[in-house]
Amino acid sequence: MQPLQKKKWVLRSKDSPACNIDTIQSVSRSNGIPPLVAKILLLYGVESFSAFLCPGLEKLHDPFLMKGMHQAVERIILAKERQETVLVFGDYDVDGITSTSILVRFLREIGFGSVLYQIPDRFRDGYGLKSTVIDFCHEQNVDLLITVDCGITSVLEVDYANSLGIDVIVTDHHECKSEIPLAVAVLNPKQPDCTYPFKNLAGVGVAFKLLQGLVRQLALDETKFFETYVDIASVGTIADVMPLVGENRILVKNGLEKLAQTKNPGFRALIKQAGVNTEHISTSSVGFGLAPRINAAGRMDDPKLGVELLLAETDAVAEEKAKQLDAMNRERQAIEQETYEEAMQILSNESARFEEDSVLVLSKEGWHSGIIGIVASKITEKYNKPCILISCDGAESKGSGRSIRGFNLFEALSHCAEHLIRFGGHELAAGLTVLTDNIEPFREAINAYAAKHLSKEHFIPTLMIDTHLPVEYANLHTVDKLSVMEPFGMNNPNPVFYCGGLKVVGIHTMSDGKHLRLQLSDGRVLVQAVGFSMGNLAEQLAVGAEIEIAFNLEANVYHGERRAQILLKDMRLSS
């Protein structure tokens, strides 16, 4: 029988100013927000309340504060004056596809005669800029190559382009290695000596800043620019799971508003295909509705299909592309489930070994390399351990990994570089290529590294609790107060509340036992709570039992009626 409580509950710091009632009241009065919202924002470490509560596009930083921006803008304007051929090279994920789309659309709009683009095939080309791309540029008489969402580690490839007389501008947001490419310009807030105030832009965010620099230098209409491109920037930022603070919050907040009434035929068609409610497009709408369909292009077939969707100029073309992406996504879901079941079987067959391992490294011949990252994420969530899945294919194999808080996967791979052909990524997600014969030595090496950097506490899943909220306040009035905090995402999560002393009045399951629905009472009010994927806990509850719950509070529209809904995150029997 599974335990009722799944996670360790951690109340945010009691030493926080948010626990000082005078501070809460002061922030509440000076910013015109309810004390509950003031407390949560203090807990989240918000320093500028006006910037957080009013994230207007005018508050974006000056793009020319970014190292390399002046050189990049000048070179692109020179290319426009000379009517040179430009090629935009992006990545095959949503961030790369939106980055490519936003730059290609803009350059064509401002009068470039020849703007080509290329997205690598995940299976044939792998990740990143390769010499074959440079060869293609040379054959097509490309004068200027601009990378988006990649290129920061492509030192040799940029040198090769230079030798052929092809200028390169690198725009990227990934971690930098010791050597930076000798390009005409390198835009990456994370590169050494870059004093740009916000370091956590997505690849599409860096591309957006480049366009913003061009708009200013060319004295174009900045309002029109924002209206046209901020929705694309928001989708790429959400899909790449960037922290929704600072400039990312500005881009996403404004982008979601534009997305609801987008003029982009591709987005209109995809929103319709995904069944997204345009009355309230949220980060969840993008993360679970739009992004997986755009991602399906790169995972299953030709990633250019995602760019073609976003560059579509007519509704007819856009609808055709959206239907293709939707079909690919359904195929992706089927293969993902099969791969997950096979990975779980491997874990079961070798349970003793994997119980000892701090990092789960699983490999199998024939696994779809476009799917393994999603499955690694699921396994990481299930076991709260870093997980790397490797698809074996002849002498070389490709892997994709996901990590947990406190374990920087990119740094871990850097320490195991001698066992790898190449690798790249972030703290929590990375990709790699390894000789098939080196998979086992790599597994041993990364686990040796993890043994020094992970303790037992890292493997205990925790649930951060923001504050207590009696269920009598779990209503639409509170939901509407909390809405000023949207959009929710990394570093600005949907608040988690707790409440105890609740009696179970009714127990039901939904969707053939998959989900749980409870009627709860505190003695004064009766409320309903829904626990998605918690149906298996119904047998451990009894009517009359007293429980404590951790929950989100959201609005739910059912048959046209809007109600507050308690979404269970975890629960436990009252002690």
VEXLO-991531 format. One line per field, with one value per residue (C-alpha): x, y, z; residue number from 1. Coordinates in Angstrom, 3 decimals, padded with zeros to 6 digits, always signed. Layout:
x	[X | ...]
y	[Y | ...]
z	[Z | ...]
n	[NUM | ...]
! end
This chain:
x	[+000.000 | +001.394 | +001.910 | -000.646 | +001.961 | +004.296 | +006.629 | +008.357 | +006.507 | +008.738 | +007.281 | +009.112 | +011.581 | +010.073 | +012.813 | +011.444 | +010.108 | +006.871 | +006.300 | +006.421 | +002.890 | +004.048 | +006.090 | +003.183 | +000.754 | +003.214 | +003.751 | +000.006 | -000.895 | +001.864 | +001.174 | -002.599 | -002.525 | -004.130 | -001.979 | -002.029 | -000.440 | +002.030 | +003.134 | +003.669 | +005.619 | +007.849 | +008.357 | +009.348 | +011.974 | +010.405 | +012.336 | +010.659 | +006.931 | +006.051 | +008.132 | +006.552 | +002.962 | +003.237 | +005.570 | +005.181 | +007.296 | +008.741 | +010.574 | +012.723 | +016.427 | +018.293 | +019.409 | +022.737 | +023.708 | +024.353 | +027.928 | +028.304 | +024.991 | +026.519 | +028.650 | +025.750 | +023.364 | +025.949 | +026.814 | +023.157 | +022.421 | +025.480 | +024.133 | +020.808 | +022.495 | +024.549 | +021.547 | +023.660 | +022.384 | +021.752 | +021.200 | +019.608 | +020.582 | +018.548 | +017.913 | +015.197 | +013.302 | +010.568 | +013.061 | +015.134 | +012.119 | +010.615 | +014.049 | +014.492 | +010.975 | +011.190 | +014.488 | +013.570 | +010.203 | +011.772 | +014.653 | +012.273 | +009.916 | +012.607 | +013.644 | +016.231 | +016.093 | +017.462 | +016.972 | +017.499 | +017.108 | +018.154 | +017.173 | +019.293 | +017.710 | +017.884 | +018.680 | +020.905 | +022.695 | +022.458 | +022.571 | +024.449 | +026.391 | +028.388 | +030.935 | +028.327 | +026.235 | +029.227 | +029.741 | +026.077 | +026.492 | +029.531 | +027.639 | +024.700 | +026.976 | +025.806 | +027.550 | +026.273 | +025.365 | +023.372 | +022.932 | +020.000 | +019.696 | +023.044 | +026.624 | +028.276 | +030.525 | +031.057 | +034.615 | +036.004 | +032.945 | +033.105 | +036.827 | +035.973 | +033.348 | +035.867 | +038.350 | +035.729 | +034.915 | +031.532 | +030.787 | +029.067 | +026.911 | +026.272 | +023.150 | +022.726 | +021.808 | +023.446 | +026.345 | +029.689 | +032.862 | +036.354 | +036.726 | +034.248 | +033.889 | +035.728 | +032.575 | +031.794 | +029.566 | +028.523 | +025.271 | +024.911 | +024.241 | +026.168 | +029.436 | +032.345 | +032.440 | +028.814 | +027.235 | +023.700 | +021.358 | +019.279 | +021.118 | +018.232 | +016.795 | +015.794 | +017.339 | +014.298 | +014.724 | +018.258 | +016.977 | +014.199 | +016.773 | +018.725 | +015.589 | +014.873 | +018.365 | +017.749 | +014.396 | +016.021 | +018.991 | +016.737 | +014.231 | +011.336 | +007.991 | +008.754 | +005.084 | +004.351 | +007.433 | +006.253 | +002.734 | +004.078 | +006.763 | +006.210 | +003.779 | +006.458 | +009.009 | +006.646 | +006.023 | +009.731 | +010.445 | +007.703 | +008.627 | +012.273 | +011.155 | +012.942 | +012.514 | +009.446 | +010.996 | +012.627 | +012.546 | +011.094 | +008.060 | +007.665 | +007.886 | +005.548 | +002.969 | +002.612 | +003.078 | +000.217 | -002.081 | -001.137 | -001.408 | -005.080 | -005.703 | -002.697 | -002.379 | -000.053 | -001.970 | +000.222 | -000.608 | -004.308 | -004.399 | -002.424 | -004.591 | -007.659 | -006.092 | -005.037 | -008.427 | -006.907 | -009.370 | -008.473 | -010.371 | -007.533 | -004.306 | -001.876 | +001.598 | -000.100 | -001.971 | +001.369 | +003.327 | +000.806 | -001.104 | +001.012 | +004.630 | +004.366 | +002.889 | +005.641 | +008.215 | +006.788 | +008.258 | +011.812 | +011.189 | +009.422 | +010.224 | +011.373 | +011.736 | +011.309 | +007.589 | +007.418 | +009.084 | +006.805 | +003.813 | +004.990 | +005.965 | +002.679 | +001.007 | -002.441 | -004.910 | -005.151 | -001.422 | -001.336 | -004.217 | -002.495 | +000.741 | -001.106 | -002.886 | +000.423 | +001.964 | -001.015 | -000.735 | +002.998 | +002.271 | -000.165 | +002.476 | +005.019 | +002.741 | +002.375 | +006.133 | +006.802 | +004.533 | +006.201 | +009.686 | +008.675 | +007.392 | +010.630 | +012.744 | +010.717 | +011.250 | +015.032 | +014.876 | +012.857 | +015.183 | +018.286 | +016.711 | +019.638 | +022.118 | +019.834 | +018.945 | +022.640 | +023.088 | +022.582 | +022.191 | +020.055 | +021.750 | +019.598 | +020.372 | +018.680 | +019.046 | +016.261 | +014.953 | +013.681 | +016.267 | +013.615 | +011.599 | +014.171 | +014.406 | +010.696 | +010.928 | +014.035 | +012.004 | +009.219 | +011.645 | +013.380 | +010.011 | +009.076 | +012.313 | +013.622 | +016.989 | +018.858 | +018.197 | +019.941 | +018.418 | +020.685 | +019.545 | +022.115 | +022.735 | +025.921 | +029.257 | +027.841 | +024.832 | +022.823 | +021.553 | +019.294 | +019.195 | +017.163 | +018.244 | +017.001 | +017.547 | +021.029 | +022.704 | +024.042 | +023.878 | +025.977 | +028.779 | +028.510 | +028.913 | +031.862 | +033.612 | +032.890 | +033.902 | +036.668 | +033.970 | +031.846 | +032.122 | +030.152 | +027.569 | +025.701 | +022.758 | +021.719 | +021.771 | +018.614 | +018.644 | +021.374 | +022.113 | +025.144 | +026.783 | +028.861 | +030.651 | +028.425 | +031.364 | +031.820 | +028.302 | +029.219 | +032.427 | +030.374 | +027.723 | +030.393 | +032.076 | +028.946 | +027.848 | +031.285 | +030.893 | +027.329 | +028.479 | +030.551 | +027.842 | +024.567 | +023.371 | +020.339 | +018.445 | +018.658 | +016.592 | +013.706 | +011.135 | +010.062 | +006.976 | +007.425 | +004.426 | +003.858 | +001.326 | -001.760 | -005.130 | -008.378 | -010.679 | -013.375 | -011.131 | -010.666 | -013.062 | -013.170 | -012.496 | -009.096 | -008.435 | -008.969 | -006.660 | -003.904 | -004.292 | -002.022 | +000.844 | +000.325 | +001.902 | +003.117 | +006.226 | +009.752 | +010.792 | +007.217 | +005.205 | +001.497 | +001.235 | +000.910 | -001.282 | -001.935 | -004.918 | -005.486 | -008.381 | -010.433 | -012.855 | -013.402 | -017.107 | -017.055 | -014.614 | -014.927 | -012.671 | -012.831 | -011.593 | -011.702 | -009.998 | -007.172 | -008.180 | -009.472 | -012.286 | -012.946 | -015.602 | -013.986 | -015.364 | -013.745 | -016.979 | -018.208 | -017.938 | -017.987 | -015.516 | -014.454 | -010.849 | -009.456 | -006.284 | -005.111 | -003.405 | -004.220 | -007.036 | -004.983 | -005.056 | -008.833 | -008.563 | -006.413 | -009.045 | -012.265 | -015.252 | -014.770 | -010.974 | -009.210 | -006.559 | -004.251 | -003.889 | -001.385 | -003.032 | -003.172 | -006.240 | -007.486 | -010.600 | -012.399 | -015.094 | -017.575 | -020.724 | -020.203 | -020.050 | -016.800 | -015.877 | -012.892 | -011.144 | -008.809 | -006.083 | -004.404 | -000.623 | -000.274 | -002.133 | -001.559 | -003.557 | -003.718 | -001.431]
y	[+000.000 | +003.408 | +005.963 | +008.744 | +011.493 | +011.576 | +014.454 | +016.222 | +019.451 | +022.473 | +025.785 | +028.698 | +030.399 | +031.555 | +034.186 | +035.777 | +039.346 | +037.766 | +036.506 | +040.047 | +041.393 | +045.030 | +044.391 | +042.586 | +045.405 | +048.025 | +046.219 | +045.620 | +049.288 | +050.793 | +048.502 | +048.171 | +044.387 | +042.041 | +040.996 | +037.379 | +038.363 | +040.670 | +037.830 | +035.400 | +037.917 | +038.596 | +034.846 | +034.633 | +037.299 | +039.956 | +043.200 | +045.556 | +045.190 | +047.800 | +045.968 | +042.631 | +043.874 | +046.065 | +044.184 | +046.475 | +046.058 | +049.522 | +048.033 | +045.761 | +046.528 | +048.452 | +045.747 | +047.514 | +046.663 | +043.133 | +042.395 | +042.142 | +043.862 | +046.895 | +044.657 | +042.299 | +045.127 | +046.915 | +043.729 | +042.896 | +046.421 | +046.221 | +042.930 | +044.637 | +047.525 | +045.124 | +042.794 | +039.869 | +036.327 | +035.461 | +032.035 | +031.571 | +028.331 | +027.168 | +024.219 | +021.598 | +022.244 | +024.836 | +027.454 | +026.948 | +026.837 | +030.034 | +031.713 | +030.824 | +031.917 | +035.264 | +036.194 | +034.985 | +036.791 | +040.015 | +040.069 | +039.402 | +042.084 | +044.784 | +044.146 | +041.402 | +039.834 | +036.396 | +034.920 | +031.174 | +029.037 | +025.595 | +023.435 | +020.298 | +016.877 | +015.438 | +011.959 | +012.682 | +015.828 | +015.875 | +019.030 | +022.175 | +023.794 | +021.362 | +021.768 | +020.445 | +023.559 | +025.733 | +023.774 | +024.363 | +028.092 | +028.157 | +026.350 | +028.778 | +031.861 | +032.813 | +035.955 | +036.002 | +033.055 | +033.771 | +031.026 | +031.071 | +028.974 | +027.322 | +028.039 | +029.140 | +026.025 | +025.903 | +027.252 | +025.062 | +025.506 | +029.302 | +029.175 | +027.087 | +029.616 | +032.418 | +030.587 | +030.484 | +034.178 | +033.623 | +035.989 | +034.491 | +036.015 | +033.669 | +034.163 | +031.634 | +031.271 | +027.982 | +027.631 | +028.782 | +026.731 | +028.146 | +029.251 | +031.551 | +031.374 | +034.082 | +035.321 | +038.844 | +039.081 | +036.753 | +037.450 | +035.402 | +037.032 | +034.183 | +034.805 | +036.266 | +040.051 | +040.455 | +042.827 | +042.499 | +042.791 | +039.666 | +036.386 | +033.927 | +034.674 | +031.765 | +031.449 | +033.183 | +035.906 | +036.624 | +036.663 | +039.030 | +041.386 | +041.347 | +042.369 | +045.039 | +046.420 | +046.465 | +048.199 | +050.968 | +051.371 | +051.493 | +053.803 | +051.404 | +051.367 | +049.608 | +049.190 | +047.368 | +045.216 | +044.149 | +043.394 | +041.209 | +039.221 | +039.079 | +036.136 | +034.029 | +035.023 | +034.019 | +030.525 | +029.734 | +031.059 | +028.982 | +025.837 | +026.073 | +026.302 | +029.561 | +031.390 | +033.603 | +036.619 | +039.770 | +040.120 | +036.644 | +037.679 | +040.770 | +038.754 | +035.995 | +038.225 | +040.418 | +037.534 | +035.504 | +038.504 | +038.891 | +035.149 | +035.247 | +037.527 | +036.618 | +037.743 | +034.836 | +032.299 | +029.485 | +030.155 | +030.601 | +027.197 | +025.490 | +026.987 | +025.644 | +022.222 | +021.917 | +023.048 | +025.865 | +028.273 | +031.741 | +033.420 | +032.537 | +031.358 | +030.437 | +028.995 | +025.603 | +026.166 | +026.680 | +024.060 | +021.257 | +022.371 | +024.292 | +023.450 | +019.632 | +019.941 | +022.279 | +020.039 | +016.990 | +018.203 | +017.958 | +014.788 | +012.761 | +014.094 | +017.329 | +020.209 | +022.693 | +021.959 | +023.994 | +026.954 | +026.580 | +026.768 | +030.009 | +031.538 | +030.583 | +033.583 | +032.083 | +030.257 | +027.383 | +026.648 | +027.099 | +024.675 | +022.030 | +022.379 | +022.347 | +019.112 | +017.494 | +018.542 | +017.252 | +013.843 | +013.733 | +014.569 | +011.662 | +009.341 | +010.789 | +010.058 | +006.401 | +005.872 | +007.750 | +005.386 | +002.327 | +003.669 | +004.494 | +000.967 | -000.507 | +001.757 | +000.797 | -002.870 | -002.321 | -000.674 | -003.588 | -006.242 | -004.596 | -003.043 | -003.748 | -001.873 | +001.079 | +001.431 | +002.060 | +004.490 | +008.199 | +008.859 | +006.455 | +005.722 | +003.477 | +002.368 | +000.274 | -000.278 | +001.142 | +003.745 | +006.784 | +009.495 | +012.189 | +010.771 | +009.750 | +013.231 | +013.242 | +009.747 | +010.691 | +013.571 | +011.216 | +008.835 | +011.712 | +012.882 | +009.384 | +008.550 | +012.052 | +011.022 | +012.430 | +010.198 | +009.790 | +007.643 | +006.550 | +005.293 | +002.810 | +002.895 | +001.218 | +002.585 | +005.930 | +006.436 | +009.513 | +010.351 | +012.869 | +013.619 | +015.425 | +016.355 | +017.367 | +020.520 | +020.594 | +018.568 | +020.549 | +018.093 | +020.227 | +020.415 | +016.682 | +015.937 | +018.339 | +016.231 | +013.099 | +014.646 | +012.085 | +009.427 | +011.497 | +012.555 | +015.740 | +017.198 | +020.406 | +021.807 | +023.339 | +022.647 | +020.516 | +019.176 | +018.091 | +016.002 | +013.921 | +011.615 | +008.699 | +005.713 | +002.720 | +000.872 | +003.785 | +003.793 | +001.681 | +003.633 | +006.815 | +005.473 | +004.673 | +008.060 | +010.166 | +008.149 | +008.609 | +012.351 | +012.279 | +010.409 | +013.460 | +016.005 | +014.369 | +013.294 | +011.254 | +014.482 | +015.354 | +012.270 | +013.135 | +014.991 | +018.174 | +020.289 | +023.959 | +025.284 | +029.023 | +029.703 | +028.500 | +029.154 | +028.079 | +026.371 | +028.975 | +031.333 | +028.834 | +030.756 | +032.763 | +035.987 | +034.616 | +033.177 | +036.601 | +038.229 | +035.751 | +036.355 | +039.434 | +036.989 | +035.271 | +033.980 | +031.190 | +029.180 | +028.523 | +030.938 | +032.240 | +029.109 | +028.850 | +029.283 | +026.129 | +026.400 | +024.041 | +023.476 | +020.968 | +019.794 | +018.715 | +015.817 | +013.570 | +013.704 | +011.970 | +009.903 | +009.382 | +008.453 | +009.619 | +008.398 | +004.709 | +005.247 | +007.438 | +010.671 | +011.410 | +013.714 | +014.452 | +016.340 | +017.977 | +019.990 | +022.158 | +022.142 | +025.352 | +024.972 | +022.027 | +022.074 | +019.775 | +018.865 | +017.133 | +015.060 | +014.243 | +010.825 | +010.224 | +007.753 | +004.925 | +006.692 | +006.372 | +003.009 | +004.547 | +007.109 | +006.655 | +008.903 | +010.649 | +010.598 | +013.849 | +015.012 | +017.896 | +018.987 | +020.894 | +022.467 | +024.996 | +027.138 | +027.734 | +028.666 | +025.934 | +026.513 | +023.654 | +023.891 | +027.630 | +028.074 | +029.377 | +027.915 | +027.818 | +024.446 | +022.983 | +021.030 | +018.588 | +018.529 | +016.158 | +015.118 | +013.335 | +012.009 | +014.455 | +013.461]
z	[+000.000 | -000.949 | +001.833 | +002.012 | +002.303 | -000.692 | +000.137 | +002.985 | +003.710 | +004.181 | +005.284 | +003.735 | +006.096 | +009.359 | +009.457 | +006.295 | +006.436 | +005.221 | +008.753 | +010.123 | +010.171 | +010.085 | +006.912 | +005.300 | +006.070 | +004.809 | +001.480 | +001.201 | +001.692 | -000.443 | -003.406 | -003.151 | -002.833 | -000.278 | +002.704 | +001.491 | -001.824 | -000.077 | +002.189 | -000.673 | -002.743 | +000.259 | +000.640 | -003.022 | -002.508 | -004.711 | -004.260 | -006.701 | -006.216 | -008.828 | -011.458 | -010.520 | -010.409 | -013.515 | -015.889 | -018.891 | -022.006 | -021.427 | -018.437 | -020.597 | -020.284 | -022.954 | -025.431 | -025.940 | -022.371 | -023.633 | -024.602 | -028.379 | -029.199 | -030.939 | -033.190 | -033.966 | -034.893 | -037.027 | -038.942 | -039.652 | -040.834 | -043.100 | -044.498 | -045.200 | -047.000 | -049.103 | -049.643 | -048.506 | -048.057 | -044.418 | -042.913 | -039.485 | -037.772 | -034.775 | -032.492 | -032.930 | -029.672 | -029.097 | -027.958 | -031.102 | -033.401 | -031.965 | -032.027 | -035.688 | -036.584 | -034.812 | -036.496 | -040.002 | -039.908 | -038.722 | -041.216 | -044.090 | -042.825 | -042.715 | -046.299 | -046.487 | -049.912 | -049.065 | -045.598 | -045.369 | -042.275 | -041.184 | -038.231 | -037.655 | -037.858 | -034.343 | -035.640 | -038.625 | -037.485 | -033.704 | -031.611 | -032.502 | -035.298 | -037.456 | -040.248 | -042.690 | -041.996 | -042.809 | -046.039 | -046.936 | -046.272 | -048.544 | -051.328 | -051.016 | -050.997 | -047.515 | -046.273 | -042.700 | -040.466 | -037.303 | -034.715 | -032.295 | -029.125 | -029.913 | -030.953 | -027.711 | -027.699 | -031.504 | -031.456 | -034.258 | -036.465 | -036.227 | -037.035 | -040.097 | -041.215 | -040.757 | -042.984 | -045.754 | -045.446 | -043.766 | -040.896 | -037.852 | -035.120 | -032.196 | -030.070 | -027.278 | -023.619 | -022.678 | -020.273 | -021.650 | -021.665 | -021.212 | -024.843 | -026.621 | -030.446 | -032.417 | -034.102 | -035.332 | -032.272 | -029.465 | -027.608 | -024.441 | -021.056 | -019.400 | -021.216 | -019.216 | -018.871 | -019.943 | -017.456 | -018.832 | -015.793 | -016.524 | -017.044 | -017.450 | -020.881 | -023.077 | -026.518 | -027.967 | -025.349 | -026.581 | -030.184 | -029.096 | -027.569 | -030.842 | -032.721 | -030.126 | -030.739 | -034.486 | -034.020 | -032.018 | -034.325 | -037.405 | -035.639 | -036.313 | -034.509 | -031.226 | -030.293 | -033.550 | -033.013 | -029.557 | -030.795 | -033.602 | -031.824 | -028.073 | -028.349 | -030.074 | -027.436 | -024.641 | -026.022 | -026.368 | -022.874 | -021.271 | -023.204 | -022.119 | -018.472 | -017.784 | -014.444 | -014.790 | -013.118 | -014.456 | -018.232 | -018.652 | -016.609 | -018.802 | -022.023 | -020.849 | -019.159 | -022.263 | -024.677 | -023.229 | -023.529 | -027.203 | -027.780 | -026.812 | -029.788 | -031.898 | -035.495 | -036.249 | -038.417 | -037.103 | -033.479 | -034.284 | -035.985 | -033.217 | -030.476 | -032.274 | -032.853 | -029.204 | -027.912 | -025.848 | -024.259 | -025.557 | -022.710 | -020.351 | -021.971 | -019.213 | -018.943 | -018.577 | -021.858 | -023.579 | -021.646 | -022.090 | -025.186 | -027.674 | -026.833 | -027.095 | -030.581 | -031.771 | -030.108 | -031.856 | -035.149 | -033.844 | -031.858 | -034.531 | -037.990 | -039.626 | -037.126 | -039.967 | -039.792 | -036.564 | -038.272 | -041.299 | -038.950 | -037.349 | -040.703 | -042.385 | -044.000 | -044.599 | -042.371 | -044.862 | -044.763 | -040.982 | -040.428 | -042.545 | -040.556 | -037.227 | -038.111 | -039.063 | -035.769 | -033.822 | -035.500 | -034.725 | -031.106 | -030.780 | -032.228 | -029.793 | -026.845 | -027.851 | -028.249 | -025.009 | -023.058 | -024.589 | -023.784 | -020.221 | -019.655 | -021.037 | -018.821 | -015.753 | -016.623 | -016.735 | -013.315 | -011.987 | -013.425 | -011.932 | -008.865 | -006.521 | -008.700 | -009.324 | -005.650 | -004.987 | -007.877 | -007.218 | -010.958 | -012.981 | -016.314 | -018.508 | -022.047 | -024.690 | -028.387 | -030.508 | -028.113 | -029.984 | -029.311 | -029.689 | -026.791 | -024.190 | -022.627 | -021.774 | -020.296 | -018.290 | -016.856 | -015.787 | -014.095 | -012.317 | -011.035 | -009.875 | -008.023 | -007.315 | -008.756 | -011.765 | -014.760 | -018.104 | -020.844 | -023.680 | -027.074 | -028.393 | -032.114 | -033.316 | -032.126 | -030.942 | -028.705 | -027.792 | -024.352 | -022.672 | -018.966 | -016.348 | -012.848 | -009.411 | -007.397 | -005.937 | -008.680 | -011.628 | -014.509 | -016.838 | -014.278 | -013.632 | -017.339 | -017.481 | -014.840 | -016.900 | -020.247 | -020.843 | -021.287 | -023.676 | -027.300 | -026.714 | -024.345 | -023.590 | -021.690 | -018.383 | -014.676 | -014.849 | -018.420 | -020.818 | -023.890 | -024.700 | -027.221 | -025.968 | -027.451 | -026.777 | -025.218 | -022.794 | -021.358 | -018.355 | -017.527 | -017.868 | -015.490 | -012.928 | -013.339 | -012.958 | -009.940 | -008.374 | -008.900 | -007.521 | -004.410 | -003.494 | -004.253 | -003.224 | +000.209 | +001.263 | +001.882 | -001.816 | -002.686 | -000.385 | -002.486 | -000.781 | -001.132 | -000.334 | +001.586 | +001.372 | +004.105 | +005.933 | +004.297 | +005.983 | +003.485 | +004.151 | +002.134 | -000.681 | -002.889 | -006.105 | -004.243 | -003.156 | -006.611 | -008.149 | -005.586 | -006.441 | -010.184 | -009.984 | -009.456 | -012.798 | -014.946 | -012.705 | -013.446 | -012.238 | -009.439 | -009.337 | -008.546 | -008.044 | -004.245 | -002.179 | +000.916 | +003.768 | +006.012 | +008.809 | +010.931 | +007.928 | +008.128 | +005.134 | +004.303 | +000.904 | -001.154 | -004.911 | -007.805 | -011.398 | -014.787 | -013.860 | -010.539 | -011.797 | -010.035 | -006.536 | -005.464 | -001.786 | +000.122 | +003.143 | +006.053 | +008.729 | +010.721 | +009.106 | +005.349 | +002.959 | +000.061 | -002.752 | -003.462 | -006.531 | -006.586 | -010.091 | -010.350 | -006.665 | -007.163 | -005.669 | -002.284 | -001.935 | -000.199 | +002.563 | +003.461 | +005.368 | +005.867 | +009.188 | +009.027 | +009.870 | +007.416 | +006.544 | +002.941 | +000.833 | -002.180 | -004.990 | -005.455 | -008.979 | -010.915 | -012.814 | -015.427 | -015.718 | -017.855 | -018.050 | -014.275 | -012.757 | -009.380 | -007.066 | -007.076 | -004.489 | -006.282 | -003.910 | -003.987 | -001.021 | +002.128 | +005.404 | +008.309 | +011.206 | +014.061]
n	[1 | 2 | 3 | 4 | 5 | 6 | 7 | 8 | 9 | 10 | 11 | 12 | 13 | 14 | 15 | 16 | 17 | 18 | 19 | 20 | 21 | 22 | 23 | 24 | 25 | 26 | 27 | 28 | 29 | 30 | 31 | 32 | 33 | 34 | 35 | 36 | 37 | 38 | 39 | 40 | 41 | 42 | 43 | 44 | 45 | 46 | 47 | 48 | 49 | 50 | 51 | 52 | 53 | 54 | 55 | 56 | 57 | 58 | 59 | 60 | 61 | 62 | 63 | 64 | 65 | 66 | 67 | 68 | 69 | 70 | 71 | 72 | 73 | 74 | 75 | 76 | 77 | 78 | 79 | 80 | 81 | 82 | 83 | 84 | 85 | 86 | 87 | 88 | 89 | 90 | 91 | 92 | 93 | 94 | 95 | 96 | 97 | 98 | 99 | 100 | 101 | 102 | 103 | 104 | 105 | 106 | 107 | 108 | 109 | 110 | 111 | 112 | 113 | 114 | 115 | 116 | 117 | 118 | 119 | 120 | 121 | 122 | 123 | 124 | 125 | 126 | 127 | 128 | 129 | 130 | 131 | 132 | 133 | 134 | 135 | 136 | 137 | 138 | 139 | 140 | 141 | 142 | 143 | 144 | 145 | 146 | 147 | 148 | 149 | 150 | 151 | 152 | 153 | 154 | 155 | 156 | 157 | 158 | 159 | 160 | 161 | 162 | 163 | 164 | 165 | 166 | 167 | 168 | 169 | 170 | 171 | 172 | 173 | 174 | 175 | 176 | 177 | 178 | 179 | 180 | 181 | 182 | 183 | 184 | 185 | 186 | 187 | 188 | 189 | 190 | 191 | 192 | 193 | 194 | 195 | 196 | 197 | 198 | 199 | 200 | 201 | 202 | 203 | 204 | 205 | 206 | 207 | 208 | 209 | 210 | 211 | 212 | 213 | 214 | 215 | 216 | 217 | 218 | 219 | 220 | 221 | 222 | 223 | 224 | 225 | 226 | 227 | 228 | 229 | 230 | 231 | 232 | 233 | 234 | 235 | 236 | 237 | 238 | 239 | 240 | 241 | 242 | 243 | 244 | 245 | 246 | 247 | 248 | 249 | 250 | 251 | 252 | 253 | 254 | 255 | 256 | 257 | 258 | 259 | 260 | 261 | 262 | 263 | 264 | 265 | 266 | 267 | 268 | 269 | 270 | 271 | 272 | 273 | 274 | 275 | 276 | 277 | 278 | 279 | 280 | 281 | 282 | 283 | 284 | 285 | 286 | 287 | 288 | 289 | 290 | 291 | 292 | 293 | 294 | 295 | 296 | 297 | 298 | 299 | 300 | 301 | 302 | 303 | 304 | 305 | 306 | 307 | 308 | 309 | 310 | 311 | 312 | 313 | 314 | 315 | 316 | 317 | 318 | 319 | 320 | 321 | 322 | 323 | 324 | 325 | 326 | 327 | 328 | 329 | 330 | 331 | 332 | 333 | 334 | 335 | 336 | 337 | 338 | 339 | 340 | 341 | 342 | 343 | 344 | 345 | 346 | 347 | 348 | 349 | 350 | 351 | 352 | 353 | 354 | 355 | 356 | 357 | 358 | 359 | 360 | 361 | 362 | 363 | 364 | 365 | 366 | 367 | 368 | 369 | 370 | 371 | 372 | 373 | 374 | 375 | 376 | 377 | 378 | 379 | 380 | 381 | 382 | 383 | 384 | 385 | 386 | 387 | 388 | 389 | 390 | 391 | 392 | 393 | 394 | 395 | 396 | 397 | 398 | 399 | 400 | 401 | 402 | 403 | 404 | 405 | 406 | 407 | 408 | 409 | 410 | 411 | 412 | 413 | 414 | 415 | 416 | 417 | 418 | 419 | 420 | 421 | 422 | 423 | 424 | 425 | 426 | 427 | 428 | 429 | 430 | 431 | 432 | 433 | 434 | 435 | 436 | 437 | 438 | 439 | 440 | 441 | 442 | 443 | 444 | 445 | 446 | 447 | 448 | 449 | 450 | 451 | 452 | 453 | 454 | 455 | 456 | 457 | 458 | 459 | 460 | 461 | 462 | 463 | 464 | 465 | 466 | 467 | 468 | 469 | 470 | 471 | 472 | 473 | 474 | 475 | 476 | 477 | 478 | 479 | 480 | 481 | 482 | 483 | 484 | 485 | 486 | 487 | 488 | 489 | 490 | 491 | 492 | 493 | 494 | 495 | 496 | 497 | 498 | 499 | 500 | 501 | 502 | 503 | 504 | 505 | 506 | 507 | 508 | 509 | 510 | 511 | 512 | 513 | 514 | 515 | 516 | 517 | 518 | 519 | 520 | 521 | 522 | 523 | 524 | 525 | 526 | 527 | 528 | 529 | 530 | 531 | 532 | 533 | 534 | 535 | 536 | 537 | 538 | 539 | 540 | 541 | 542 | 543 | 544 | 545 | 546 | 547 | 548 | 549 | 550 | 551 | 552 | 553 | 554 | 555 | 556 | 557 | 558 | 559 | 560 | 561 | 562 | 563 | 564 | 565 | 566 | 567 | 568 | 569 | 570 | 571 | 572 | 573 | 574 | 575]
! end
